[in-house]
C-alpha cells in the first residue's frame, strides 16, 4: 500500500536545504533567514570538494546531486536552495529532473537588475570562470546585450582566498580584478554597477568598495533567492506557521568543521556546532 502524500501542515515543519561549494552560501543563508525567520535550515558546505568555480561541469553536477540526495534522504528537506552560482549554472537542470517534486531555487549573477539600474550602461561582473563559461550564463548575457555593456572578469582564486580567510591574498586579488574591470564611477564610459557573481564575494565587499568608490552600486543575489523561496513554499502552503524551538540551522561540511565554525562566527556572529560530513 502506498503511503499517503504528506499534508501541507506536516511539510511546513520540514527544513529547507541550502548548499554551496563552501562558506560563500552563508551570504544567501543570511538573506533566507531574514526573509523566512520561522523556517529551519540545513546548510552544507562542500569545502572538501571546492572550489567549484575552477572545476569542470562533471565534477560540479556529481557533487550537487550527491549533496541533494543526502539532504532529501537524511533531512527530508521541503525545498532546496543552490546557494552557488557555479552549481546553479552547471547542475540545476539535472537536479530538477531528478527531483521533480522538490522546489529548487538557484542563484545567478544579477545582470537583469544591473541593466535596470545602471546609468552609464557599463556594468562590471565579477564571477568564477565556471559561471562565466556556462551555457546558462551565456544565454542570460545574450538576452541583455542590447541593454548595457558588460565587463566580464573571471576571478580565479578569489573564492578560495575568501574561503581560507586569507586576508592578504583576498585583498591582492580584489585590487587586481577591480583594476582589470575599471574605470569605475558615475562618469560616461565608467562602470557604475558591479555584480558580485559568486556568493563568496559579498564577504569581500568592504575591500572591493575601497577599490571602486562609494558611488558604484553593488548587486548580489541573496535577497531575490530568498523571495523566490518564499513564493514557492507559499504556493504549496508549506511555509512554517510558527517558530520552532529546534536549532534554526543545522550546519555541516565535507571539509574542516573548525574552519566552518570560524567562518560562521566571523560572518554570522554565531557560535554553533558544525557536523563533519562524508557525502559521496
N, C-alpha and C positions, 0 to 999 in steps of 0.2 A: 504494500500500500504506500502510495506517495505521501510524503509529509505535506501538511498544509503550508501554503505560502506564508511567509512572515507578515504579520499585520503591521500597518504603519506605525502604531504606537510602540510595538516591540522594536522595530528598526530604528526608531528615533533615539533609542538608548545606546545604539552601537556607535563605535568611534569612526572617525574619518582618518584614513591613511594618508600620510604625506611622505614622499621620499625625494632625496637629492643624491648626487654623487658624493656629497659631504655636508658641510655645515652651512653652505650658502642658502639652502632652503629655509633656514631659520628666519630669514627676512620675509619669506612668504608665510611662514607659520605665525609670525607677529601679526601680519595683516589678517590672517584667518581668525586668530583669537580675538582680535579687535572687532571683527565683523560678526563672529559667532561665539560670544562669550560663554554660552551654556554648553557648548559641544566638547566632547572628548576627542583627543587626537593620539595617533601613534605615528611617531616620526622615526624614519630610518635614514641614517647617513651611511651611504655605501663607500665610506672612506677607504676601506681595504681594497677597492677596485677603481679608485679615482686616479687621475682626473678623467671624466667622460669626454670633455671637450677636445682632447687630443688623442682619442681612441677611435677606432672605426665603428661603423654602424652596427656591425655584427656583435661586437662586444657590448655596446650600449643597449641594444634590443634584448640580448640574452640576460643582462643584469636587470633590466626593467621588468622583464617577465618573471624572473626568479623572485624579485622583491614583491611584486604584486601577488604572486601565488602565496608567498609567505604571509602577507598581510590579510589576504582573504581566508586562508586556512587557519591561521593561528589567532587572529584578532577579529574575524568576522566583520571587516570594515563595511560600512554602508556607502562609502564614496572614496574615491582616490584622487589626490592632488599630486600631479607630477610637477614637483617644485624645482624643475631643472630645464632650462631652455634646450640644452643639447638632447636630453632624453625625450622631451616633448617632440622635437623635430624628427628624431630617429625612430621612436618607438610607439608613439601614441596610437597610430592606426592599428598596429598589431595588438596592442593592449585592448583596444575597443572591440576588435574581432574576437579575441579570446575570452573577454569578459563582457558580453553584450548587455547584461542586466546590471552592471555596475556603473554608476555615474562617474565619469572620469573627466577631470579638468586639467588641462595643460597650461603651460605658460609660454608666451612668445615675446620677442622684443617689441616694445611699444611703438612701432613705426606709425601706425594709424593715428594715435593721439599726438605723436610728434608732428606729423604732417598738418594736423588740425591747429596746432598751437604755434608753430614756428612763423616768425615774421620775415626773417631773411631767406626762408625757404632752403636753408642749408642746415642739414641735420647730421650730427655725428652718431655713430653706432659702435659701441664697444661690446664685443661678444667673443665667444670662443670660436676657434677655427671650425669646429664641428657644426656649430649653429650656422655660421655664415655659409658653409659649403652645402648645407642640407637643401633638399628639394623643397621642403615646406617653406624655408626662408626665402628661397629664390622666387617662389610663386607669390609670396607676400610682397616682396620688394617690387616685382614686376607690376603688381596691381597699383602701385603708388608712384611709379617712376615719373609720371607727368605732373605730380603734385609737389615734388621737392627734389633737391639734390642730396643724396645720402652718401656720406663719407664713411665707408666701412673699414673698421680696424679690428683685425684678429689679435687678441691679447694673449698670446702664448705665454703660459706660466703665471699669469696674474691670479687666476682662481686658486691654483695650488699654493702660491705665496700667501694668500689670504687664509687658506685652509690651514697652513702650517703656522700661522701667526708670525710670519717673517716680516717684521715691520720695515726693515731696511730694503729688502727686495721688493716688497709691495710698493713702497714709495718710489723706488727707482723705475719700476715698470709703469706706474701711473704717470710719472713725468714723461717717460719715453713715448707711451702710447697717446697721451694727450697732445704732445708736441707734433706727433705724426698726423694727428687729426685736425689740428687748428688751421688758421687762427680762430679764436673764439671771441664772441662779443655780439653786440646788437647792431653793428655797422654792416653795410652791404658786403656780401661775399664772405661774411664770418659765420661760423657755426654758432647759432643761438640756442640750440636744443641738443641735449646729449642723452641718448638712450643707453641705459645700463642693461645690456642684453644678456647678463648672466646673474643668477641670484646671489652669487658671492659679492658682486661689485658694490652693492649698497653699503657693505661693511667697510669699503674704502672711500665712501662718499666725501668725507672731510678732506682726504688727501687730493681727490680729484677736484674738489671745489677750490682748493688753494691754487690749483694749476689753471683753471679756466675762468675764475672770477664769479662774482655774485650774480651777474646778470643772466647767466646761462641757466636754462630750465633743465632739470634732471627728471627723467621719466624711468620708472621701473614697473614691473608687472604684478606686484603682490596684491594691491587693492582690487584691480579688476578680477583677478583669480578668486579672491575671497567673495566678491559679489556674485560671480557666476556659480560658485559652490553653493551659496545660499539659495540662488534661484533654482538650481537643480534639485536640492533637497526639499525646498518648499513645494515644488511641483509634485513631489511624491508624498507629501505630508510626512517627511522623515526628519524634520528639524527637531532638535531637542526641545522639550517643552518646559524643562525645569533644570536648574543647576544640580549637578551630581557631586557627592562628597568624594567620589573616586578621583585619583590623580587626573588633572586636566590634560596632561600629556605624558605618554609613555615614550621614553627615548631609547633608541638602540642604535648601535653602529657595528659595521663589519671591520672597523679599524680599532684604534686605541681609545677605550672608553674615557681615560683620563683627559685626553686631548679634547674629546667631545664635551666633557664636563666643563673644562676650562673655557671653551667657546661659548657654551650656554651662559656661564657666569659672566663672561666678558660682554656679550651682546644682548642677552635677555635679562641679565642681572638676577639670575635664579641659581639656587644651589639644589641640584637634583641628582638622582641616581641614573646612570646610563648602562643599559644592558649590552653585553658583548654578544654579537650575533654571528652565526655561521650560516649564511644563506647561499646555497649552491643550486 
